[in-house]
Amino acid sequence: MATYCQQTKIQFNNADSTTIVYDAVMRAKYGVQPRVFVWYYDTVTEEFYLSNFFTVMKYDGSDIVVDHGGPNTGFIIVE
């Protein structure tokens, strides 16, 4: 049987960076160290791709800041 993992999805459009407030509710769901995945939309292939190579993420215990390396569109998954 498959297990369900709670996720929070945050969409961004043409953004240089995205800041996610990691509040007490999110900490209760995901713990003190969240897992963060960033998916970018490729306008040529019209598909989303997972990126970890040029995406810079900072987590200071209260905010997750994702630097997209310039204007990008896609979504962030926190789990």
DALIN-V518998 format. One record per residue. N is the residue number from 0. RES is the residue in one letter. PHI is phi in whole degrees, -180 to 180 (* if undefined). Layout:
N/RES/PHI
N/RES/PHI
This chain:
0/M/*
1/A/-73
2/T/-101
3/Y/-95
4/C/-109
5/Q/-64
6/Q/-138
7/T/-118
8/K/-110
9/I/-119
10/Q/-92
11/F/-138
12/N/-134
13/N/54
14/A/-106
15/D/-78
16/S/-153
17/T/-135
18/T/-113
19/I/-114
20/V/-76
21/Y/-95
22/D/-88
23/A/-63
24/V/-65
25/M/-67
26/R/-62
27/A/-66
28/K/-78
29/Y/-116
30/G/88
31/V/-77
32/Q/-125
33/P/-75
34/R/-99
35/V/-126
36/F/-125
37/V/-118
38/W/-113
39/Y/-111
40/Y/-91
41/D/-99
42/T/-68
43/V/-76
44/T/-90
45/E/58
46/E/-128
47/F/-98
48/Y/-135
49/L/-80
50/S/-126
51/N/-131
52/F/-84
53/F/-110
54/T/-87
55/V/-105
56/M/-119
57/K/-126
58/Y/-131
59/D/-111
60/G/97
61/S/-126
62/D/-135
63/I/-108
64/V/-114
65/V/-112
66/D/-94
67/H/-84
68/G/73
69/G/126
70/P/-61
71/N/-144
72/T/-126
73/G/166
74/F/-151
75/I/-117
76/I/-110
77/V/-112
78/E/-147
